[in-house]
Structure formats: structure tokens, C-alpha cells
Amino acid sequence: MLNPIEGVLELVERKMRRFMAEQKQEFQVSGEYATFTEQRLALMKEAVAMSKGVITHRL
């Protein structure tokens, strides 16, 4: 790892991917969105909100 920022981004990305994988089926079943793009954007926004807890002062 070259700098601390890369470590933080890696942790956030890992948390987001895990969340998105777990929630993908639920989003597809709900049928709330007209397009796949809208659905994906909503899922990514929720994943970012859930991943913010990973960032701490220690990192």
C-alpha cells in the first residue's frame, strides 16, 4: 500500500461490494425502479451510506 488513502478507499470499496451483493436480489424483486440504471444508483447510494462507518480516525 503506497499511502493511507488507498487503504481507506480499499476498505470502503470492499464494504460496498459486500453490501451490494447482499442487497442486489432484494432490489431486483421490489420492482420500484423503471430502469436498471436507477436501481443501480439507488443501491450504490445506500451502499455508500452504509460504508461510511468504516472510515475512522485510526485509518
PDB file of N, CA, C and O in Angstrom:
ATOM      1  N   MET A   1       0.850  -1.164   0.000  1.00  0.00           N
ATOM      2  CA  MET A   1       0.000   0.000   0.000  1.00  0.00           C
ATOM      3  C   MET A   1       0.899   1.231   0.000  1.00  0.00           C
ATOM      4  O   MET A   1       1.788   1.357   0.843  1.00  0.00           O
ATOM      5  N   LEU A   2       0.671   2.122  -0.931  1.00  0.00           N
ATOM      6  CA  LEU A   2       1.539   3.279  -1.076  1.00  0.00           C
ATOM      7  C   LEU A   2       1.190   4.416  -0.127  1.00  0.00           C
ATOM      8  O   LEU A   2       2.094   5.090   0.366  1.00  0.00           O
ATOM      9  N   ASN A   3      -0.069   4.648   0.141  1.00  0.00           N
ATOM     10  CA  ASN A   3      -0.428   5.708   1.071  1.00  0.00           C
ATOM     11  C   ASN A   3      -1.701   5.336   1.829  1.00  0.00           C
ATOM     12  O   ASN A   3      -2.442   4.448   1.407  1.00  0.00           O
ATOM     13  N   PRO A   4      -1.950   6.016   2.949  1.00  0.00           N
ATOM     14  CA  PRO A   4      -3.101   5.667   3.788  1.00  0.00           C
ATOM     15  C   PRO A   4      -4.452   5.830   3.091  1.00  0.00           C
ATOM     16  O   PRO A   4      -5.398   5.104   3.398  1.00  0.00           O
ATOM     17  N   ILE A   5      -4.549   6.772   2.162  1.00  0.00           N
ATOM     18  CA  ILE A   5      -5.813   6.988   1.458  1.00  0.00           C
ATOM     19  C   ILE A   5      -6.212   5.738   0.676  1.00  0.00           C
ATOM     20  O   ILE A   5      -7.390   5.384   0.627  1.00  0.00           O
ATOM     21  N   GLU A   6      -5.242   5.074   0.069  1.00  0.00           N
ATOM     22  CA  GLU A   6      -5.536   3.852  -0.678  1.00  0.00           C
ATOM     23  C   GLU A   6      -6.137   2.792   0.234  1.00  0.00           C
ATOM     24  O   GLU A   6      -7.048   2.065  -0.162  1.00  0.00           O
ATOM     25  N   GLY A   7      -5.621   2.707   1.456  1.00  0.00           N
ATOM     26  CA  GLY A   7      -6.152   1.746   2.416  1.00  0.00           C
ATOM     27  C   GLY A   7      -7.595   2.036   2.774  1.00  0.00           C
ATOM     28  O   GLY A   7      -8.418   1.124   2.855  1.00  0.00           O
ATOM     29  N   VAL A   8      -7.901   3.303   2.988  1.00  0.00           N
ATOM     30  CA  VAL A   8      -9.268   3.696   3.326  1.00  0.00           C
ATOM     31  C   VAL A   8     -10.206   3.388   2.164  1.00  0.00           C
ATOM     32  O   VAL A   8     -11.278   2.816   2.359  1.00  0.00           O
ATOM     33  N   LEU A   9      -9.802   3.765   0.969  1.00  0.00           N
ATOM     34  CA  LEU A   9     -10.650   3.520  -0.201  1.00  0.00           C
ATOM     35  C   LEU A   9     -10.860   2.026  -0.436  1.00  0.00           C
ATOM     36  O   LEU A   9     -11.942   1.603  -0.843  1.00  0.00           O
ATOM     37  N   GLU A  10      -9.828   1.236  -0.180  1.00  0.00           N
ATOM     38  CA  GLU A  10      -9.948  -0.209  -0.346  1.00  0.00           C
ATOM     39  C   GLU A  10     -10.971  -0.784   0.635  1.00  0.00           C
ATOM     40  O   GLU A  10     -11.785  -1.628   0.260  1.00  0.00           O
ATOM     41  N   LEU A  11     -10.931  -0.328   1.886  1.00  0.00           N
ATOM     42  CA  LEU A  11     -11.889  -0.803   2.878  1.00  0.00           C
ATOM     43  C   LEU A  11     -13.317  -0.408   2.524  1.00  0.00           C
ATOM     44  O   LEU A  11     -14.238  -1.217   2.638  1.00  0.00           O
ATOM     45  N   VAL A  12     -13.498   0.834   2.096  1.00  0.00           N
ATOM     46  CA  VAL A  12     -14.828   1.303   1.722  1.00  0.00           C
ATOM     47  C   VAL A  12     -15.345   0.514   0.522  1.00  0.00           C
ATOM     48  O   VAL A  12     -16.504   0.101   0.495  1.00  0.00           O
ATOM     49  N   GLU A  13     -14.487   0.310  -0.461  1.00  0.00           N
ATOM     50  CA  GLU A  13     -14.895  -0.442  -1.651  1.00  0.00           C
ATOM     51  C   GLU A  13     -15.281  -1.876  -1.286  1.00  0.00           C
ATOM     52  O   GLU A  13     -16.275  -2.396  -1.794  1.00  0.00           O
ATOM     53  N   ARG A  14     -14.518  -2.508  -0.424  1.00  0.00           N
ATOM     54  CA  ARG A  14     -14.808  -3.881  -0.010  1.00  0.00           C
ATOM     55  C   ARG A  14     -16.164  -3.953   0.703  1.00  0.00           C
ATOM     56  O   ARG A  14     -16.966  -4.851   0.447  1.00  0.00           O
ATOM     57  N   LYS A  15     -16.402  -2.999   1.594  1.00  0.00           N
ATOM     58  CA  LYS A  15     -17.671  -2.960   2.329  1.00  0.00           C
ATOM     59  C   LYS A  15     -18.843  -2.716   1.370  1.00  0.00           C
ATOM     60  O   LYS A  15     -19.900  -3.334   1.506  1.00  0.00           O
ATOM     61  N   MET A  16     -18.649  -1.812   0.402  1.00  0.00           N
ATOM     62  CA  MET A  16     -19.702  -1.521  -0.570  1.00  0.00           C
ATOM     63  C   MET A  16     -20.029  -2.743  -1.417  1.00  0.00           C
ATOM     64  O   MET A  16     -21.199  -3.055  -1.641  1.00  0.00           O
ATOM     65  N   ARG A  17     -19.005  -3.427  -1.882  1.00  0.00           N
ATOM     66  CA  ARG A  17     -19.234  -4.607  -2.726  1.00  0.00           C
ATOM     67  C   ARG A  17     -20.002  -5.689  -1.966  1.00  0.00           C
ATOM     68  O   ARG A  17     -20.909  -6.320  -2.509  1.00  0.00           O
ATOM     69  N   ARG A  18     -19.623  -5.893  -0.704  1.00  0.00           N
ATOM     70  CA  ARG A  18     -20.309  -6.896   0.103  1.00  0.00           C
ATOM     71  C   ARG A  18     -21.781  -6.511   0.286  1.00  0.00           C
ATOM     72  O   ARG A  18     -22.670  -7.346   0.126  1.00  0.00           O
ATOM     73  N   PHE A  19     -22.027  -5.252   0.619  1.00  0.00           N
ATOM     74  CA  PHE A  19     -23.395  -4.779   0.820  1.00  0.00           C
ATOM     75  C   PHE A  19     -24.203  -4.924  -0.462  1.00  0.00           C
ATOM     76  O   PHE A  19     -25.337  -5.403  -0.429  1.00  0.00           O
ATOM     77  N   MET A  20     -23.637  -4.518  -1.584  1.00  0.00           N
ATOM     78  CA  MET A  20     -24.349  -4.580  -2.858  1.00  0.00           C
ATOM     79  C   MET A  20     -24.669  -6.023  -3.243  1.00  0.00           C
ATOM     80  O   MET A  20     -25.740  -6.299  -3.783  1.00  0.00           O
ATOM     81  N   ALA A  21     -23.750  -6.936  -2.968  1.00  0.00           N
ATOM     82  CA  ALA A  21     -24.001  -8.339  -3.284  1.00  0.00           C
ATOM     83  C   ALA A  21     -25.144  -8.888  -2.433  1.00  0.00           C
ATOM     84  O   ALA A  21     -25.970  -9.662  -2.916  1.00  0.00           O
ATOM     85  N   GLU A  22     -25.184  -8.482  -1.161  1.00  0.00           N
ATOM     86  CA  GLU A  22     -26.230  -8.966  -0.268  1.00  0.00           C
ATOM     87  C   GLU A  22     -27.597  -8.377  -0.612  1.00  0.00           C
ATOM     88  O   GLU A  22     -28.611  -9.059  -0.468  1.00  0.00           O
ATOM     89  N   GLN A  23     -27.641  -7.139  -1.056  1.00  0.00           N
ATOM     90  CA  GLN A  23     -28.902  -6.444  -1.279  1.00  0.00           C
ATOM     91  C   GLN A  23     -29.409  -6.509  -2.717  1.00  0.00           C
ATOM     92  O   GLN A  23     -30.540  -6.102  -2.984  1.00  0.00           O
ATOM     93  N   LYS A  24     -28.609  -7.004  -3.636  1.00  0.00           N
ATOM     94  CA  LYS A  24     -28.972  -6.987  -5.054  1.00  0.00           C
ATOM     95  C   LYS A  24     -30.288  -7.714  -5.321  1.00  0.00           C
ATOM     96  O   LYS A  24     -31.154  -7.190  -6.021  1.00  0.00           O
ATOM     97  N   GLN A  25     -30.439  -8.889  -4.780  1.00  0.00           N
ATOM     98  CA  GLN A  25     -31.651  -9.670  -5.018  1.00  0.00           C
ATOM     99  C   GLN A  25     -32.874  -8.939  -4.485  1.00  0.00           C
ATOM    100  O   GLN A  25     -33.920  -8.926  -5.134  1.00  0.00           O
ATOM    101  N   GLU A  26     -32.752  -8.335  -3.316  1.00  0.00           N
ATOM    102  CA  GLU A  26     -33.874  -7.604  -2.728  1.00  0.00           C
ATOM    103  C   GLU A  26     -34.295  -6.435  -3.612  1.00  0.00           C
ATOM    104  O   GLU A  26     -35.488  -6.186  -3.782  1.00  0.00           O
ATOM    105  N   PHE A  27     -33.329  -5.719  -4.173  1.00  0.00           N
ATOM    106  CA  PHE A  27     -33.637  -4.590  -5.043  1.00  0.00           C
ATOM    107  C   PHE A  27     -34.294  -5.063  -6.339  1.00  0.00           C
ATOM    108  O   PHE A  27     -35.196  -4.396  -6.846  1.00  0.00           O
ATOM    109  N   GLN A  28     -33.869  -6.181  -6.872  1.00  0.00           N
ATOM    110  CA  GLN A  28     -34.437  -6.680  -8.122  1.00  0.00           C
ATOM    111  C   GLN A  28     -35.877  -7.140  -7.937  1.00  0.00           C
ATOM    112  O   GLN A  28     -36.697  -6.985  -8.841  1.00  0.00           O
ATOM    113  N   VAL A  29     -36.182  -7.691  -6.800  1.00  0.00           N
ATOM    114  CA  VAL A  29     -37.518  -8.212  -6.540  1.00  0.00           C
ATOM    115  C   VAL A  29     -38.517  -7.088  -6.300  1.00  0.00           C
ATOM    116  O   VAL A  29     -39.684  -7.207  -6.675  1.00  0.00           O
ATOM    117  N   SER A  30     -38.072  -5.996  -5.678  1.00  0.00           N
ATOM    118  CA  SER A  30     -39.004  -4.939  -5.276  1.00  0.00           C
ATOM    119  C   SER A  30     -39.691  -4.264  -6.458  1.00  0.00           C
ATOM    120  O   SER A  30     -40.858  -3.890  -6.340  1.00  0.00           O
ATOM    121  N   GLY A  31     -39.015  -4.093  -7.590  1.00  0.00           N
ATOM    122  CA  GLY A  31     -39.620  -3.501  -8.774  1.00  0.00           C
ATOM    123  C   GLY A  31     -39.971  -2.033  -8.636  1.00  0.00           C
ATOM    124  O   GLY A  31     -40.874  -1.552  -9.321  1.00  0.00           O
ATOM    125  N   GLU A  32     -39.281  -1.311  -7.767  1.00  0.00           N
ATOM    126  CA  GLU A  32     -39.569   0.105  -7.539  1.00  0.00           C
ATOM    127  C   GLU A  32     -39.049   1.004  -8.653  1.00  0.00           C
ATOM    128  O   GLU A  32     -39.523   2.131  -8.802  1.00  0.00           O
ATOM    129  N   TYR A  33     -38.097   0.535  -9.426  1.00  0.00           N
ATOM    130  CA  TYR A  33     -37.409   1.390 -10.385  1.00  0.00           C
ATOM    131  C   TYR A  33     -37.754   1.005 -11.819  1.00  0.00           C
ATOM    132  O   TYR A  33     -37.940  -0.167 -12.147  1.00  0.00           O
ATOM    133  N   ALA A  34     -37.832   2.033 -12.659  1.00  0.00           N
ATOM    134  CA  ALA A  34     -38.204   1.822 -14.058  1.00  0.00           C
ATOM    135  C   ALA A  34     -37.052   1.240 -14.871  1.00  0.00           C
ATOM    136  O   ALA A  34     -37.276   0.457 -15.794  1.00  0.00           O
ATOM    137  N   THR A  35     -35.815   1.622 -14.532  1.00  0.00           N
ATOM    138  CA  THR A  35     -34.661   1.149 -15.298  1.00  0.00           C
ATOM    139  C   THR A  35     -33.620   0.534 -14.376  1.00  0.00           C
ATOM    140  O   THR A  35     -33.607   0.777 -13.169  1.00  0.00           O
ATOM    141  N   PHE A  36     -32.759  -0.261 -14.969  1.00  0.00           N
ATOM    142  CA  PHE A  36     -31.669  -0.876 -14.217  1.00  0.00           C
ATOM    143  C   PHE A  36     -30.723   0.191 -13.675  1.00  0.00           C
ATOM    144  O   PHE A  36     -30.188   0.041 -12.576  1.00  0.00           O
ATOM    145  N   THR A  37     -30.512   1.267 -14.435  1.00  0.00           N
ATOM    146  CA  THR A  37     -29.613   2.340 -14.009  1.00  0.00           C
ATOM    147  C   THR A  37     -30.128   3.010 -12.742  1.00  0.00           C
ATOM    148  O   THR A  37     -29.347   3.270 -11.826  1.00  0.00           O
ATOM    149  N   GLU A  38     -31.409   3.290 -12.673  1.00  0.00           N
ATOM    150  CA  GLU A  38     -31.997   3.884 -11.469  1.00  0.00           C
ATOM    151  C   GLU A  38     -31.823   2.953 -10.272  1.00  0.00           C
ATOM    152  O   GLU A  38     -31.494   3.388  -9.168  1.00  0.00           O
ATOM    153  N   GLN A  39     -32.048   1.684 -10.512  1.00  0.00           N
ATOM    154  CA  GLN A  39     -31.920   0.686  -9.460  1.00  0.00           C
ATOM    155  C   GLN A  39     -30.482   0.619  -8.956  1.00  0.00           C
ATOM    156  O   GLN A  39     -30.244   0.593  -7.748  1.00  0.00           O
ATOM    157  N   ARG A  40     -29.537   0.592  -9.872  1.00  0.00           N
ATOM    158  CA  ARG A  40     -28.117   0.501  -9.519  1.00  0.00           C
ATOM    159  C   ARG A  40     -27.667   1.742  -8.751  1.00  0.00           C
ATOM    160  O   ARG A  40     -26.922   1.623  -7.778  1.00  0.00           O
ATOM    161  N   LEU A  41     -28.103   2.922  -9.169  1.00  0.00           N
ATOM    162  CA  LEU A  41     -27.738   4.154  -8.489  1.00  0.00           C
ATOM    163  C   LEU A  41     -28.274   4.173  -7.061  1.00  0.00           C
ATOM    164  O   LEU A  41     -27.561   4.561  -6.136  1.00  0.00           O
ATOM    165  N   ALA A  42     -29.511   3.759  -6.880  1.00  0.00           N
ATOM    166  CA  ALA A  42     -30.096   3.713  -5.537  1.00  0.00           C
ATOM    167  C   ALA A  42     -29.336   2.733  -4.651  1.00  0.00           C
ATOM    168  O   ALA A  42     -29.089   3.012  -3.478  1.00  0.00           O
ATOM    169  N   LEU A  43     -28.970   1.595  -5.207  1.00  0.00           N
ATOM    170  CA  LEU A  43     -28.220   0.594  -4.456  1.00  0.00           C
ATOM    171  C   LEU A  43     -26.845   1.125  -4.071  1.00  0.00           C
ATOM    172  O   LEU A  43     -26.390   0.910  -2.948  1.00  0.00           O
ATOM    173  N   MET A  44     -26.178   1.817  -4.996  1.00  0.00           N
ATOM    174  CA  MET A  44     -24.850   2.365  -4.709  1.00  0.00           C
ATOM    175  C   MET A  44     -24.918   3.471  -3.658  1.00  0.00           C
ATOM    176  O   MET A  44     -24.040   3.558  -2.800  1.00  0.00           O
ATOM    177  N   LYS A  45     -25.946   4.316  -3.712  1.00  0.00           N
ATOM    178  CA  LYS A  45     -26.098   5.368  -2.706  1.00  0.00           C
ATOM    179  C   LYS A  45     -26.282   4.766  -1.318  1.00  0.00           C
ATOM    180  O   LYS A  45     -25.696   5.239  -0.344  1.00  0.00           O
ATOM    181  N   GLU A  46     -27.092   3.729  -1.235  1.00  0.00           N
ATOM    182  CA  GLU A  46     -27.305   3.074   0.053  1.00  0.00           C
ATOM    183  C   GLU A  46     -26.025   2.390   0.530  1.00  0.00           C
ATOM    184  O   GLU A  46     -25.725   2.399   1.724  1.00  0.00           O
ATOM    185  N   ALA A  47     -25.272   1.799  -0.393  1.00  0.00           N
ATOM    186  CA  ALA A  47     -24.012   1.152  -0.035  1.00  0.00           C
ATOM    187  C   ALA A  47     -23.002   2.161   0.496  1.00  0.00           C
ATOM    188  O   ALA A  47     -22.291   1.871   1.459  1.00  0.00           O
ATOM    189  N   VAL A  48     -22.929   3.335  -0.113  1.00  0.00           N
ATOM    190  CA  VAL A  48     -22.016   4.382   0.364  1.00  0.00           C
ATOM    191  C   VAL A  48     -22.419   4.816   1.764  1.00  0.00           C
ATOM    192  O   VAL A  48     -21.565   4.973   2.637  1.00  0.00           O
ATOM    193  N   ALA A  49     -23.701   5.008   1.983  1.00  0.00           N
ATOM    194  CA  ALA A  49     -24.174   5.416   3.306  1.00  0.00           C
ATOM    195  C   ALA A  49     -23.818   4.372   4.361  1.00  0.00           C
ATOM    196  O   ALA A  49     -23.428   4.728   5.473  1.00  0.00           O
ATOM    197  N   MET A  50     -23.947   3.096   4.028  1.00  0.00           N
ATOM    198  CA  MET A  50     -23.615   2.032   4.972  1.00  0.00           C
ATOM    199  C   MET A  50     -22.111   1.910   5.185  1.00  0.00           C
ATOM    200  O   MET A  50     -21.679   1.474   6.252  1.00  0.00           O
ATOM    201  N   SER A  51     -21.305   2.283   4.196  1.00  0.00           N
ATOM    202  CA  SER A  51     -19.852   2.121   4.270  1.00  0.00           C
ATOM    203  C   SER A  51     -19.157   3.252   5.008  1.00  0.00           C
ATOM    204  O   SER A  51     -17.987   3.116   5.363  1.00  0.00           O
ATOM    205  N   LYS A  52     -19.827   4.341   5.244  1.00  0.00           N
ATOM    206  CA  LYS A  52     -19.192   5.474   5.912  1.00  0.00           C
ATOM    207  C   LYS A  52     -18.687   5.118   7.303  1.00  0.00           C
ATOM    208  O   LYS A  52     -17.731   5.725   7.785  1.00  0.00           O
ATOM    209  N   GLY A  53     -19.303   4.159   7.945  1.00  0.00           N
ATOM    210  CA  GLY A  53     -18.878   3.741   9.277  1.00  0.00           C
ATOM    211  C   GLY A  53     -17.505   3.096   9.300  1.00  0.00           C
ATOM    212  O   GLY A  53     -16.897   2.985  10.365  1.00  0.00           O
ATOM    213  N   VAL A  54     -17.006   2.670   8.158  1.00  0.00           N
ATOM    214  CA  VAL A  54     -15.689   2.038   8.073  1.00  0.00           C
ATOM    215  C   VAL A  54     -14.581   3.065   8.288  1.00  0.00           C
ATOM    216  O   VAL A  54     -13.509   2.735   8.796  1.00  0.00           O
ATOM    217  N   ILE A  55     -14.843   4.303   7.901  1.00  0.00           N
ATOM    218  CA  ILE A  55     -13.826   5.349   7.991  1.00  0.00           C
ATOM    219  C   ILE A  55     -13.758   5.852   9.427  1.00  0.00           C
ATOM    220  O   ILE A  55     -14.719   6.419   9.946  1.00  0.00           O
ATOM    221  N   THR A  56     -12.617   5.639  10.054  1.00  0.00           N
ATOM    222  CA  THR A  56     -12.396   6.097  11.423  1.00  0.00           C
ATOM    223  C   THR A  56     -11.124   6.927  11.478  1.00  0.00           C
ATOM    224  O   THR A  56     -10.353   6.965  10.519  1.00  0.00           O
ATOM    225  N   HIS A  57     -10.913   7.581  12.590  1.00  0.00           N
ATOM    226  CA  HIS A  57      -9.714   8.405  12.750  1.00  0.00           C
ATOM    227  C   HIS A  57      -8.444   7.546  12.668  1.00  0.00           C
ATOM    228  O   HIS A  57      -7.411   8.001  12.179  1.00  0.00           O
ATOM    229  N   ARG A  58      -8.534   6.304  13.150  1.00  0.00           N
ATOM    230  CA  ARG A  58      -7.389   5.395  13.136  1.00  0.00           C
ATOM    231  C   ARG A  58      -6.877   5.169  11.721  1.00  0.00           C
ATOM    232  O   ARG A  58      -5.672   5.033  11.509  1.00  0.00           O
ATOM    233  N   LEU A  59      -7.783   5.129  10.756  1.00  0.00           N
ATOM    234  CA  LEU A  59      -7.390   4.899   9.367  1.00  0.00           C
ATOM    235  C   LEU A  59      -6.752   6.144   8.809  1.00  0.00           C
ATOM    236  O   LEU A  59      -6.347   6.163   7.647  1.00  0.00           O
TER     237      LEU A  59
END
